[in-house]
Amino acid sequence: MTSKTAPETARPVRRSAWVPVLWIGIAVAVGWYGSVCLRVARQQWRDEARPADVLVVFGAAQWAGRPSPILRARLDHAYELYERHVAPYIIVTGGYGDDPQFSEGGVGRDYLMKRGVPEDRVIAETQSPNTSASAERVANIMAENRMHSCVAVSDPYHIFRIKGMLARYGITAYGSPRPEVRSLGQRVGSILREATSYCLWRLHLT
């Protein structure tokens, strides 16, 4: 008499413990990125110009000693704020980049002086290679001159990150974006790129 062996039951497949953790991590990251996108979008068209110690123009490209259209628009907006007596001083930031002769900060200072801003009212920051370095050097300049508040002038999508960087150094910063007209697609693209830059900056600090 032959005995029948019981059929072998399949062992349940155990899910790795890290899989749920991975999905939770992805959900948290996506949620954080989405919230940053929303904050960038909300900030970009908010003009917070009010009396402050100084106006800060964040640099953009210069072309052989002349401000590019983007930089000129930022400088013109800062000049209008200066004429409205929003602040008695202007700091213009930006290093030399690939041009050993002209810096963004120096070109911006010369442009504002040609428009009639006195030399002793314009400070050129000429060493920073990026926004993070600009914020740090602006904070140092403001501390040396006993300044505590500023109105930051840049492109609309740029303001949220600038305010966060300046706040890290204890500066009260308000945003005043330069006027511009862009398509919806360009606005969305700028928000996504800027939110990515902000998240990378925050991760670098941790």
Beta strands, then each sheet from edge to edge (+ up, - down):
strand 1: 54-57
strand 2: 62-63
strand 3: 66-67
strand 4: 90-92
strand 5: 122-124
strand 6: 149-153
strand 7: 172-175
sheet 1: 5+ 4+ 1+ 6+ 7+
sheet 2: 2+ 3-
end
